[in-house]
Amino acid sequence: MKILVPIKRTLDAYIKVRVHIDNSGVDLSNAKMAMNPFCEIALEEAVRLKEKGVASEVIAVSIGGDKVGDQLRTALALGADRSIHIKADDDLESLNIAKLLKSVVEREAPGLVILGKQAIDSDNNQVGQMLAALCGYPQATFASRVEMKDNLVEVTREVDSGEQVLELTLPAIITADLRLNEPRYAKLPDIMKAKKKPVDTLTPDELGVTLRSHLTIESVSEPAPRKPGIRVHSASELVEKLRNEAKVLP
């Protein structure tokens, strides 16, 4: 069974986001970029399934300009067997990304697609669900545990009331939550081996996908600065301030 893992190049999670002076977008010049953390978790789960003998091949796929090759090489160093680079704009909308991935799914016919539940730059949490709808595959989002059982995959997901367990027939699509696993670090020998692993390059035209823009960004601005906190000396004073100043109590 093949496992397909889409990954995204995002701003490093520990870097402070800067906005262009004209509010046209996020300033990424000279910024440290990395693999989206949720994509790392999805890749780690795919590699673990291969190590258990469940999967025969792990394929990483990423969409964007030439620089996404850095993240694909990282994915190869972390255990992916090969990778696919779809050359397109870096800031595609979720629906366009899902359509491109659907074409890759049709080409590769994976038994399982594991994605991060969301990307930390846009936080849309849309691609996995859109891809499942386009492919007509069963889906399980926010997975905190994944177990394979014959031609089924059992997914435990966190919900408001606790945990929910779903059984999906393969092929299926899963989006990974933070608690699914702890990703490994790439070792130097694996980084060197990754340079010899194949990276296939495709374009939207080769995949038969026409990219269309449906959204227009009017302005991007930094969050308003938080007001400094205050210290209270008793529970009654806290309740009084919550009631009369914060207006969160009746």
C-alpha positions in Angstrom: 0.0 0.0 0.0 1.2 3.5 -0.9 0.7 6.4 1.5 0.6 9.9 0.1 1.6 12.8 2.4 1.1 16.4 1.2 3.4 18.8 2.9 3.5 22.6 2.9 6.4 25.1 3.2 5.5 27.7 5.9 7.1 30.3 8.0 9.0 28.7 10.9 6.6 28.4 13.9 9.1 30.2 16.2 9.6 33.2 14.0 7.7 36.5 14.6 5.5 37.3 11.7 6.0 40.7 10.0 3.5 42.5 7.8 4.5 44.6 4.8 4.3 48.4 5.5 1.5 48.7 2.9 -0.5 45.9 4.5 -0.4 43.9 1.3 0.7 40.7 3.0 3.2 38.9 5.2 6.8 39.8 4.7 8.7 36.6 4.1 12.0 38.2 2.9 14.9 36.7 4.7 12.5 34.8 6.9 13.3 31.2 8.1 10.9 28.7 6.4 10.2 25.2 7.5 7.8 22.3 6.9 4.4 22.9 8.4 4.4 21.2 11.9 1.2 19.3 11.3 2.6 18.0 8.0 5.6 16.7 9.9 3.2 14.8 12.2 1.4 13.3 9.2 4.7 12.3 7.6 5.9 10.7 10.8 2.7 8.6 11.0 3.2 7.5 7.4 6.8 6.4 8.1 5.8 4.6 11.2 3.1 2.6 9.3 5.8 1.7 6.7 8.1 0.6 9.5 5.3 -1.7 10.8 5.1 -3.3 7.4 1.6 -1.8 6.7 2.8 0.4 3.9 5.2 -0.3 1.0 6.0 3.2 0.0 5.6 6.8 1.4 5.3 9.6 -1.2 5.7 13.2 -0.2 4.1 15.9 -2.4 4.3 19.6 -2.2 3.0 22.5 -4.2 4.9 25.8 -4.8 7.9 27.4 -6.2 11.5 26.1 -6.4 12.1 26.6 -2.7 9.7 23.9 -1.6 12.4 21.5 -2.8 14.0 22.1 0.6 11.0 20.8 2.5 10.7 17.8 0.1 14.4 16.9 0.7 13.6 17.1 4.5 10.7 14.8 3.9 12.9 12.3 2.1 15.5 12.5 4.9 12.7 11.8 7.4 11.7 8.6 5.7 9.7 9.3 2.5 10.7 7.1 -0.4 10.2 9.6 -3.1 8.6 13.0 -3.7 6.5 15.0 -6.1 7.0 18.7 -6.7 4.0 20.5 -8.3 5.4 23.8 -9.6 2.8 26.5 -8.9 2.4 29.7 -6.9 3.2 29.5 -3.2 -0.1 31.1 -2.1 -2.8 29.0 -3.8 -6.3 28.8 -2.3 -7.4 25.6 -0.6 -9.7 24.5 -3.4 -6.9 24.7 -6.0 -4.6 22.8 -3.8 -7.2 20.1 -3.3 -7.8 19.8 -7.0 -4.1 19.4 -7.7 -3.8 16.7 -5.0 -6.8 14.9 -6.4 -5.0 14.5 -9.7 -1.9 13.2 -7.9 -4.2 10.7 -6.0 -5.6 9.5 -9.3 -2.1 9.0 -10.7 -0.6 7.3 -7.7 -3.6 5.4 -6.3 -2.5 5.5 -2.7 -4.4 3.4 -0.1 -4.1 6.2 2.4 -3.6 10.0 2.3 -2.4 11.6 5.5 -2.3 15.4 5.8 -1.7 17.8 8.6 -5.1 19.1 9.9 -4.1 22.7 8.9 -1.2 24.9 7.9 0.0 27.3 10.6 0.2 30.2 8.1 -3.4 30.3 6.9 -5.1 28.1 9.5 -7.8 27.3 7.0 -8.3 23.6 7.9 -9.9 22.9 4.5 -7.7 20.9 2.2 -8.2 17.5 3.7 -11.9 17.8 3.7 -12.0 19.2 0.2 -9.8 16.5 -1.1 -12.0 13.8 0.5 -15.0 15.3 -1.2 -13.4 15.6 -4.6 -12.1 12.0 -4.4 -15.2 10.5 -2.8 -13.1 8.9 -0.1 -14.1 8.4 3.5 -12.3 10.8 5.9 -11.3 11.2 9.5 -10.1 14.6 10.7 -8.1 15.5 13.8 -6.7 12.0 14.3 -4.9 11.3 17.6 -4.4 7.6 16.9 -4.3 5.5 13.8 -4.4 1.7 13.6 -4.6 -0.5 10.5 -6.9 -3.5 10.5 -6.9 -5.6 7.3 -8.6 -3.4 4.7 -9.8 -0.9 7.4 -8.2 1.9 9.2 -9.3 2.7 12.8 -8.9 6.4 13.7 -9.4 7.9 17.1 -10.2 11.6 17.0 -10.6 14.1 19.7 -14.0 15.8 20.0 -15.6 18.1 22.5 -17.1 15.3 24.5 -14.0 13.2 24.6 -12.8 10.7 21.9 -14.5 9.3 18.9 -13.4 6.1 17.1 -14.1 5.7 13.4 -13.5 2.8 11.0 -12.8 3.7 7.4 -12.5 1.5 4.4 -9.5 2.1 2.2 -8.7 4.2 0.3 -9.2 6.9 2.9 -8.1 10.4 3.9 -6.9 11.3 7.4 -5.8 14.7 8.8 -3.3 14.6 11.7 -3.8 16.3 15.0 -1.0 17.5 17.4 -1.3 14.5 19.7 -0.9 11.8 17.0 2.8 11.4 17.5 6.1 13.2 18.1 8.1 13.6 14.8 11.7 12.4 14.6 14.7 14.5 13.7 16.5 13.9 10.5 19.9 12.2 10.9 22.9 13.3 8.9 23.3 10.0 7.0 19.6 10.2 6.1 20.0 13.7 4.9 22.9 12.6 2.6 20.8 9.7 1.3 17.9 12.0 0.6 19.9 13.7 -2.1 19.8 10.5 -4.1 16.1 9.9 -3.8 13.9 10.8 -6.8 11.9 14.0 -7.0 9.3 14.1 -9.8 8.3 17.5 -11.1 4.8 18.2 -12.4 2.8 21.3 -13.5 -0.9 22.1 -13.1 -1.2 21.7 -16.9 0.3 18.2 -16.8 -2.2 17.3 -14.1 -5.1 18.8 -16.1 -6.0 21.3 -13.5 -6.9 24.9 -14.3 -6.2 27.2 -11.3 -8.8 29.8 -10.5 -8.8 32.5 -7.9 -12.0 32.8 -5.8 -10.8 35.1 -3.1 -9.3 38.6 -2.9 -7.2 39.8 0.1 -8.0 43.4 0.8 -5.6 44.0 3.6 -3.3 42.2 6.1 -2.6 43.7 9.5 -0.9 42.6 12.8 -3.2 41.8 15.7 -3.9 44.7 18.1 -1.5 44.7 21.0 -2.8 43.2 24.2 -3.6 45.4 27.1 -1.4 44.8 30.2 -2.9 42.7 32.9 -3.7 43.8 36.4 -3.3 42.1 39.8 -6.2 41.7 42.1 -6.0 41.0 45.8 -9.1 39.0 46.5 -11.7 36.8 44.8 -14.4 39.4 45.4 -12.3 42.0 43.7 -11.8 39.7 40.7 -15.6 39.0 40.5 -16.3 42.7 40.7 -13.9 43.5 37.8 -15.2 40.7 35.7 -18.8 41.9 36.2 -18.4 45.7 35.9 -15.3 46.2 33.7 -14.9 43.1 31.6 -18.7 42.6 31.4 -18.3 38.8 31.2 -20.4 38.0 34.3 -24.1 38.9 34.8 
